[in-house]
């Protein structure tokens, strides 16, 4: 029958091994979480760029149509109700609110 000191030595080695393994796994978890966050941020950036591009294309379409049909004043009336920032209103020669 093993003595208690041998049991304690085996227990200590086992505990140290588990602690080392746990630290290693936690480090791997941190690395994976950072990679996941980076990937999610990249996806959000692509989505924002696509949304901006859609807005530009829709705006271009309506501006082109308004110029061709001599209805730019109609666009200005719509924008007068929509725009609140001074710099944006200035682009359409709208009075500041």
Secondary structure, DSSP 8 states (H G I E B T S, - for coil): ---HHHHHHHHHHHHHHHHHHHHHHHHHHHHHHHHHHHHHHHHHHHHHHHHHHHHHHHHHHHHHHHHHTT-HHHHHHHHHHH--SHHHHHHTT----
